[in-house]
Amino acid sequence: MQLIYMGFEQEQNVRQYIFHRTASGEETRVFVVSTDMALFQRNHIGLQEGPAMCLGALTAELGAVECPQPPPQRRALTDKHIQSYLVSRVVHKKQKPGFKASLPRS
């Protein structure tokens, strides 16, 4: 399975990130992850981080699905997704020599 970021659409303060899932022998499926831009502002996240954050959340959700029904093609990025992303970003940066960071505030 491969997820490919295809771009975004924005209406007012809601951005929808569009991904195509391709897998050998299967039809391409479209997944849309929407988020309120206020979440980005409130958590001091740059817009350029949106696709990676949505890809991580989508990958985790698709990997966790073990039911016979196909996963929903539309989902929303939540505060929980944002907090998980921020923690993983801090952990990743901590692995670099000389980096000091504090955990994000809630």
DSSP file (Angstrom, degrees, kcal/mol; ACC not computed):
  #  RESIDUE AA STRUCTURE BP1 BP2  ACC     N-H-->O    O-->H-N    N-H-->O    O-->H-N    TCO  KAPPA ALPHA  PHI   PSI    X-CA   Y-CA   Z-CA
    1    1 A M              0   0    0      0, 0.0     2,-0.4     0, 0.0    22,-0.2   0.000 360.0 360.0 360.0 139.9    0.0    0.0    0.0
    2    2 A Q  E     -A   22   0A   0     20,-2.6    20,-2.9     2,-0.0     2,-0.5  -1.000 360.0-152.4-135.4 134.8    1.2    3.5   -0.8
    3    3 A L  E     -A   21   0A   0     -2,-0.4     2,-0.5    18,-0.2    18,-0.2  -0.925  13.3-166.3-106.6 129.8   -0.3    6.8    0.2
    4    4 A I  E     -A   20   0A   0     16,-2.7    16,-2.5    -2,-0.5     2,-0.4  -0.966  18.8-131.9-120.7 125.0    0.3    9.8   -2.2
    5    5 A Y  E     +A   19   0A   0     -2,-0.5    14,-0.2    14,-0.2     3,-0.1  -0.622  24.3 179.6 -75.0 125.6   -0.3   13.4   -1.2
    6    6 A M  E     -     0   0A   0     12,-3.2     2,-0.3    -2,-0.4    13,-0.2   0.473  46.2 -93.4-108.4  -5.4   -2.3   15.0   -4.0
    7    7 A G  E     -A   18   0A   0     11,-0.8    11,-3.0     2,-0.0    -1,-0.4  -0.817  41.4 -87.2 125.3-167.3   -2.8   18.5   -2.6
    8    8 A F  E     -A   17   0A   0     -2,-0.3     2,-0.4     9,-0.2     9,-0.2  -0.941  14.4-149.4-142.7 163.2   -5.4   20.4   -0.7
    9    9 A E  E     -A   16   0A   0      7,-2.0     7,-3.4    -2,-0.3     2,-0.4  -0.978  16.9-159.4-128.7 145.1   -8.5   22.4   -1.0
   10   10 A Q  E     -A   15   0A   0     -2,-0.4     2,-0.5     5,-0.2     5,-0.2  -0.991  12.9-178.8-132.7 133.3   -9.5   25.1    1.4
   11   11 A E  E >   -A   14   0A   0      3,-2.3     3,-2.0    -2,-0.4     2,-0.2  -0.977  68.7 -48.3-129.0 117.2  -12.9   26.7    2.2
   12   12 A Q  T 3  S-     0   0    0     -2,-0.5     0, 0.0     1,-0.3     0, 0.0  -0.418 124.2 -18.6  54.5-120.2  -12.9   29.4    4.7
   13   13 A N  T 3  S+     0   0    0     -2,-0.2    24,-3.1    -3,-0.1     2,-0.5   0.202 118.1  91.7-103.1  16.4  -10.9   28.1    7.7
   14   14 A V  E <   -AB  11  36A   0     -3,-2.0    -3,-2.3    22,-0.2     2,-0.4  -0.950  55.4-164.7-115.9 123.5  -11.1   24.4    6.9
   15   15 A R  E     -AB  10  35A   0     20,-2.6    20,-2.2    -2,-0.5     2,-0.6  -0.892   4.6-156.4-106.8 135.5   -8.4   22.8    4.8
   16   16 A Q  E     -AB   9  34A   0     -7,-3.4    -7,-2.0    -2,-0.4     2,-0.4  -0.953   5.4-154.9-114.4 116.9   -8.9   19.3    3.3
   17   17 A Y  E     -AB   8  33A   0     16,-3.1    16,-2.5    -2,-0.6     2,-0.5  -0.775  12.9-148.2 -91.5 131.4   -5.7   17.3    2.5
   18   18 A I  E     +AB   7  32A   0    -11,-3.0   -12,-3.2    -2,-0.4   -11,-0.8  -0.874  17.8 178.3-110.6 130.1   -6.2   14.8   -0.3
   19   19 A F  E     -AB   5  31A   0     12,-2.9    12,-3.0    -2,-0.5     2,-0.5  -0.964  18.1-147.3-128.3 144.3   -4.4   11.5   -0.5
   20   20 A H  E     -AB   4  30A   0    -16,-2.5   -16,-2.7    -2,-0.4     2,-0.6  -0.946  11.6-152.1-108.6 132.2   -4.6    8.6   -3.0
   21   21 A R  E     -AB   3  29A   0      8,-3.2     8,-2.1    -2,-0.5     2,-0.4  -0.918  15.6-174.8-104.1 122.7   -4.0    5.1   -1.7
   22   22 A T  E     +A    2   0A   0    -20,-2.9   -20,-2.6    -2,-0.6     2,-0.3  -0.928   7.3 170.5-117.0 142.5   -2.7    2.7   -4.3
   23   23 A A    >   -     0   0    0      3,-0.4     3,-2.2    -2,-0.4     2,-0.0  -0.989  44.2 -89.7-148.1 144.4   -2.1   -1.0   -3.8
   24   24 A S  T 3  S+     0   0    0     -2,-0.3     3,-0.1     1,-0.3    -2,-0.0  -0.298 112.0   7.2 -56.8 126.7   -1.2   -3.7   -6.2
   25   25 A G  T 3  S+     0   0    0      1,-0.3     2,-0.3    -2,-0.0    -1,-0.3   0.516 112.1  99.3  80.8   4.8   -4.3   -5.3   -7.7
   26   26 A E  S <  S-     0   0    0     -3,-2.2    -3,-0.4     3,-0.0    -1,-0.3  -0.868  77.1-104.4-122.3 156.2   -6.7   -2.8   -6.1
   27   27 A E        -     0   0    0     -2,-0.3     2,-0.2     1,-0.1    -6,-0.0  -0.467  47.0 -97.8 -71.4 149.5   -8.5    0.4   -7.4
   28   28 A T        -     0   0    0     -2,-0.1     2,-0.4    -6,-0.1    -6,-0.2  -0.504  41.1-154.6 -67.3 133.6   -7.0    3.7   -6.2
   29   29 A R  E     -B   21   0A   0     -8,-2.1    -8,-3.2    -2,-0.2     2,-0.5  -0.892   5.9-137.2-113.1 145.1   -9.0    5.0   -3.2
   30   30 A V  E     -B   20   0A   0     -2,-0.4     2,-0.4   -10,-0.2   -10,-0.2  -0.867  18.3-171.9-103.2 130.8   -9.2    8.7   -2.3
   31   31 A F  E     -B   19   0A   0    -12,-3.0   -12,-2.9    -2,-0.5     2,-0.5  -0.971   4.8-161.3-121.5 138.8   -8.9    9.7    1.4
   32   32 A V  E     -Bc  18  74A   0     41,-3.1    43,-2.1    -2,-0.4     2,-0.5  -0.979   3.6-168.0-123.1 128.0   -9.5   13.3    2.7
   33   33 A V  E     -Bc  17  75A   0    -16,-2.5   -16,-3.1    -2,-0.5     2,-0.3  -0.966  14.0-165.9-115.1 117.3   -8.3   14.5    6.0
   34   34 A S  E     +Bc  16  76A   0     41,-2.5    43,-3.2    -2,-0.5     2,-0.3  -0.744   9.2 176.1-105.9 152.6   -9.8   17.9    7.0
   35   35 A T  E     -B   15   0A   0    -20,-2.2   -20,-2.6    -2,-0.3     2,-0.5  -0.993  33.4-116.6-152.6 147.4   -8.7   20.2    9.7
   36   36 A D  E >>  -B   14   0A   0     41,-0.4     3,-1.8    -2,-0.3     4,-0.6  -0.724  25.4-136.7 -80.8 128.8   -9.6   23.6   11.1
   37   37 A M  H 3> S+     0   0    0    -24,-3.1     4,-1.9    -2,-0.5     3,-0.3   0.691  98.9  75.1 -63.4 -17.9   -6.7   26.0   10.6
   38   38 A A  H 3> S+     0   0    0    -25,-0.4     4,-2.9     1,-0.2    -1,-0.3   0.830  87.9  61.0 -63.1 -30.8   -7.3   27.3   14.1
   39   39 A L  H <> S+     0   0    0     -3,-1.8     4,-1.5     2,-0.2    -1,-0.2   0.892 104.7  48.2 -61.5 -39.2   -5.7   24.0   15.4
   40   40 A F  H  <>S+     0   0    0     -4,-0.6     5,-2.7    -3,-0.3     4,-0.4   0.935 114.5  44.8 -66.2 -46.5   -2.5   25.0   13.5
   41   41 A Q  H ><5S+     0   0    0     -4,-1.9     3,-1.2     1,-0.2    -2,-0.2   0.933 112.2  51.1 -63.6 -46.8   -2.5   28.5   14.9
   42   42 A R  H 3<5S+     0   0    0     -4,-2.9    -1,-0.2     1,-0.3    -2,-0.2   0.819 117.8  39.2 -62.2 -32.1   -3.3   27.4   18.5
   43   43 A N  T 3<5S-     0   0    0     -4,-1.5    -1,-0.3    -5,-0.2    -2,-0.2   0.287 110.1-118.3-103.6   8.8   -0.5   24.9   18.5
   44   44 A H  T < 5 +     0   0    0     -3,-1.2     2,-0.5    -4,-0.4    -3,-0.2   0.916  58.7 155.1  55.7  48.8    2.1   27.0   16.6
   45   45 A I      < -     0   0    0     -5,-2.7    -1,-0.2    -6,-0.1    -2,-0.1  -0.914  41.8-124.4-109.2 131.2    2.3   24.5   13.7
   46   46 A G    >   -     0   0    0     -2,-0.5     3,-1.8     1,-0.1     4,-0.3  -0.417  18.0-122.2 -72.1 148.5    3.4   25.8   10.2
   47   47 A L  G >  S+     0   0    0      1,-0.3     3,-1.5     2,-0.2    -1,-0.1   0.813 110.4  66.4 -59.7 -30.2    1.0   25.1    7.3
   48   48 A Q  G 3  S+     0   0    0      1,-0.3     4,-0.4     2,-0.1    -1,-0.3   0.683  94.3  59.4 -67.3 -15.7    3.9   23.3    5.5
   49   49 A E  G <> S+     0   0    0     -3,-1.8     4,-2.4     1,-0.2    -1,-0.3   0.587  82.3  88.8 -85.6 -10.6    3.7   20.6    8.3
   50   50 A G  H <> S+     0   0    0     -3,-1.5     4,-2.8    -4,-0.3     5,-0.3   0.909  83.9  48.6 -55.5 -51.8    0.0   19.8    7.4
   51   51 A P  H  > S+     0   0    0      0, 0.0     4,-2.5     0, 0.0    -1,-0.2   0.914 114.3  45.9 -59.6 -42.8    0.6   17.1    4.8
   52   52 A A  H  > S+     0   0    0     -4,-0.4     4,-2.3     2,-0.2    -2,-0.2   0.899 113.7  49.3 -66.4 -39.9    3.1   15.2    6.9
   53   53 A M  H  X S+     0   0    0     -4,-2.4     4,-2.1     2,-0.2    -1,-0.2   0.926 114.2  44.7 -65.4 -44.3    0.9   15.4   10.0
   54   54 A C  H  X S+     0   0    0     -4,-2.8     4,-2.8    -5,-0.2     5,-0.2   0.889 111.5  53.5 -67.2 -39.0   -2.2   14.2    8.1
   55   55 A L  H  X S+     0   0    0     -4,-2.5     4,-2.8    -5,-0.3     5,-0.2   0.914 109.2  49.1 -61.6 -42.8   -0.2   11.4    6.4
   56   56 A G  H  X S+     0   0    0     -4,-2.3     4,-2.2     2,-0.2    -2,-0.2   0.926 113.8  45.2 -62.1 -45.5    1.0   10.2    9.8
   57   57 A A  H  X S+     0   0    0     -4,-2.1     4,-2.2     2,-0.2    -2,-0.2   0.911 115.4  47.4 -65.1 -42.4   -2.5   10.2   11.2
   58   58 A L  H  X S+     0   0    0     -4,-2.8     4,-2.8     2,-0.2     5,-0.2   0.916 111.4  50.4 -66.4 -43.4   -3.9    8.5    8.1
   59   59 A T  H  X S+     0   0    0     -4,-2.8     4,-2.1    -5,-0.2    -1,-0.2   0.915 111.5  48.7 -60.5 -44.1   -1.2    5.9    8.0
   60   60 A A  H  X S+     0   0    0     -4,-2.2     4,-1.2    -5,-0.2    -1,-0.2   0.915 113.8  46.1 -63.4 -43.1   -1.8    5.0   11.7
   61   61 A E  H  X S+     0   0    0     -4,-2.2     4,-0.9     1,-0.2    -2,-0.2   0.906 113.4  47.6 -68.8 -41.5   -5.5    4.8   11.2
   62   62 A L  H  < S+     0   0    0     -4,-2.8     3,-0.3     1,-0.2    -1,-0.2   0.861 111.8  51.1 -68.6 -33.7   -5.4    2.7    8.1
   63   63 A G  H  < S+     0   0    0     -4,-2.1    -1,-0.2    -5,-0.2    -2,-0.2   0.761 109.3  51.3 -72.2 -24.5   -2.8    0.3    9.7
   64   64 A A  H  < S+     0   0    0     -4,-1.2     2,-0.4    -3,-0.2    -1,-0.2   0.617  83.7 104.8 -88.0 -13.9   -5.0   -0.1   12.7
   65   65 A V     <  +     0   0    0     -4,-0.9    -4,-0.0    -3,-0.3    -3,-0.0  -0.555  32.3 159.7 -75.1 122.1   -8.2   -1.1   10.8
   66   66 A E        +     0   0    0     -2,-0.4    -1,-0.1     0, 0.0    -4,-0.0  -0.078  36.2 110.5-130.9  33.6   -8.9   -4.8   11.1
   67   67 A C  S    S-     0   0    0      2,-0.3    -2,-0.0     1,-0.1     0, 0.0  -0.754  75.1-117.9-109.7 159.5  -12.6   -4.9   10.2
   68   68 A P  S    S+     0   0    0      0, 0.0    -1,-0.1     0, 0.0    -3,-0.0   0.718  92.2  83.8 -68.2 -20.1  -14.2   -6.4    7.1
   69   69 A Q  S    S-     0   0    0      1,-0.1    -2,-0.3     3,-0.0     0, 0.0  -0.582  91.3-105.9 -82.9 145.8  -15.6   -2.9    6.1
   70   70 A P        -     0   0    0      0, 0.0     3,-0.1     0, 0.0    -1,-0.1  -0.396  43.2-100.4 -66.6 148.3  -13.5   -0.5    4.2
   71   71 A P        -     0   0    0      0, 0.0    -9,-0.0     0, 0.0   -10,-0.0  -0.306  47.5 -88.0 -66.8 153.0  -12.2    2.4    6.3
   72   72 A P        -     0   0    0      0, 0.0    -3,-0.0     0, 0.0     3,-0.0  -0.333  28.4-143.3 -62.6 143.0  -14.0    5.8    6.0
   73   73 A Q  S    S+     0   0    0    -42,-0.1   -41,-3.1    -3,-0.1     2,-0.4   0.636  83.5  54.7 -85.2 -14.0  -12.6    7.9    3.2
   74   74 A R  E     +c   32   0A   0    -43,-0.2     2,-0.3   -41,-0.1   -41,-0.2  -0.967  63.1 155.7-121.7 137.2  -13.2   11.2    5.1
   75   75 A R  E     -c   33   0A   0    -43,-2.1   -41,-2.5    -2,-0.4     2,-0.4  -0.961  32.2-122.6-150.6 164.6  -11.8   11.9    8.6
   76   76 A A  E     -c   34   0A   0     -2,-0.3     2,-0.4   -43,-0.2   -41,-0.2  -0.911  19.5-123.7-116.4 141.2  -10.9   15.0   10.6
   77   77 A L        -     0   0    0    -43,-3.2   -41,-0.4    -2,-0.4     2,-0.2  -0.685  39.3-166.1 -77.6 130.5   -7.6   15.9   12.2
   78   78 A T     >  -     0   0    0     -2,-0.4     4,-2.2   -43,-0.1     5,-0.2  -0.583  38.0 -97.1-115.0 174.7   -8.2   16.4   15.9
   79   79 A D  H  > S+     0   0    0      1,-0.2     4,-2.8     2,-0.2     5,-0.2   0.868 124.1  57.9 -57.1 -37.1   -6.4   17.9   18.9
   80   80 A K  H  > S+     0   0    0      2,-0.2     4,-2.2     1,-0.2    -1,-0.2   0.915 106.2  47.6 -62.1 -43.6   -5.3   14.3   19.8
   81   81 A H  H  > S+     0   0    0      2,-0.2     4,-2.4     1,-0.2    -1,-0.2   0.916 112.4  50.3 -61.2 -43.5   -3.6   13.9   16.4
   82   82 A I  H  X S+     0   0    0     -4,-2.2     4,-2.6     1,-0.2    -2,-0.2   0.927 110.4  48.5 -62.8 -45.7   -1.9   17.3   16.8
   83   83 A Q  H  X S+     0   0    0     -4,-2.8     4,-2.4     1,-0.2    -1,-0.2   0.901 111.1  50.5 -64.1 -40.3   -0.6   16.4   20.3
   84   84 A S  H  X S+     0   0    0     -4,-2.2     4,-2.4    -5,-0.2    -1,-0.2   0.913 111.5  49.1 -61.8 -42.1    0.7   13.1   19.0
   85   85 A Y  H  X S+     0   0    0     -4,-2.4     4,-2.3     2,-0.2    -2,-0.2   0.924 110.5  49.8 -63.2 -45.0    2.5   14.8   16.2
   86   86 A L  H  X S+     0   0    0     -4,-2.6     4,-2.0     1,-0.2    -2,-0.2   0.905 111.5  48.4 -62.7 -41.7    4.0   17.4   18.4
   87   87 A V  H  X S+     0   0    0     -4,-2.4     4,-2.5     1,-0.2    -1,-0.2   0.923 112.5  48.2 -64.8 -43.3    5.3   14.8   20.8
   88   88 A S  H  X S+     0   0    0     -4,-2.4     4,-2.5     1,-0.2    -2,-0.2   0.859 109.6  53.7 -66.1 -33.5    6.8   12.7   17.9
   89   89 A R  H  X S+     0   0    0     -4,-2.3     4,-2.2     2,-0.2    -1,-0.2   0.904 110.2  46.5 -66.6 -40.9    8.4   15.9   16.5
   90   90 A V  H  X S+     0   0    0     -4,-2.0     4,-2.2     2,-0.2    -2,-0.2   0.918 112.8  49.6 -66.5 -43.8   10.1   16.6   19.9
   91   91 A V  H  X S+     0   0    0     -4,-2.5     4,-0.9     1,-0.2    -2,-0.2   0.915 111.5  49.4 -61.7 -43.1   11.3   13.0   20.2
   92   92 A H  H >< S+     0   0    0     -4,-2.5     3,-0.7     1,-0.2     4,-0.3   0.918 112.6  46.7 -63.0 -44.1   12.7   13.1   16.7
   93   93 A K  H >< S+     0   0    0     -4,-2.2     3,-1.6     1,-0.2    -1,-0.2   0.835 103.6  63.0 -68.3 -32.2   14.5   16.4   17.3
   94   94 A K  H 3< S+     0   0    0     -4,-2.2    -1,-0.2     1,-0.3     5,-0.2   0.772  92.7  65.3 -63.3 -24.2   15.9   15.1   20.6
   95   95 A Q  T << S+     0   0    0     -4,-0.9    -1,-0.3    -3,-0.7    -2,-0.2   0.679  84.3  89.5 -72.8 -16.3   17.7   12.4   18.7
   96   96 A K  S X  S-     0   0    0     -3,-1.6     3,-1.5    -4,-0.3     2,-0.0  -0.644  93.2-102.2 -81.2 137.7   19.9   15.1   17.0
   97   97 A P  T 3  S+     0   0    0      0, 0.0     3,-0.1     0, 0.0    -1,-0.1  -0.306 101.3  14.3 -60.8 136.9   23.1   15.9   18.9
   98   98 A G  T 3  S+     0   0    0      1,-0.2     2,-0.4    -4,-0.1    -4,-0.1   0.502  89.2 136.6  82.3   4.1   22.9   19.1   21.0
   99   99 A F    <   -     0   0    0     -3,-1.5     2,-0.4    -5,-0.2    -1,-0.2  -0.720  29.6-175.1 -90.4 132.4   19.2   19.6   20.8
  100  100 A K        +     0   0    0     -2,-0.4     2,-0.3    -3,-0.1    -6,-0.0  -0.993  13.7 163.3-123.2 131.7   17.3   20.7   23.9
  101  101 A A        -     0   0    0     -2,-0.4     2,-0.3   -11,-0.0    -2,-0.0  -0.980  28.4-140.8-145.6 155.7   13.5   20.9   23.9
  102  102 A S        -     0   0    0     -2,-0.3     3,-0.1     1,-0.0    -2,-0.0  -0.850  38.1 -97.9-111.3 155.2   10.6   21.0   26.2
  103  103 A L        -     0   0    0     -2,-0.3   -16,-0.1     1,-0.1    -1,-0.0  -0.377  49.6 -94.0 -68.7 150.1    7.3   19.2   25.7
  104  104 A P        -     0   0    0      0, 0.0     2,-0.2     0, 0.0    -1,-0.1  -0.290  40.4-112.4 -64.9 148.8    4.5   21.3   24.1
  105  105 A R              0   0    0      1,-0.1    -3,-0.0    -3,-0.1     0, 0.0  -0.550 360.0 360.0 -80.3 147.0    2.0   23.0   26.5
  106  106 A S              0   0    0     -2,-0.2    -1,-0.1   -23,-0.0   -23,-0.0   0.450 360.0 360.0 -85.7 360.0   -1.6   21.8   26.5
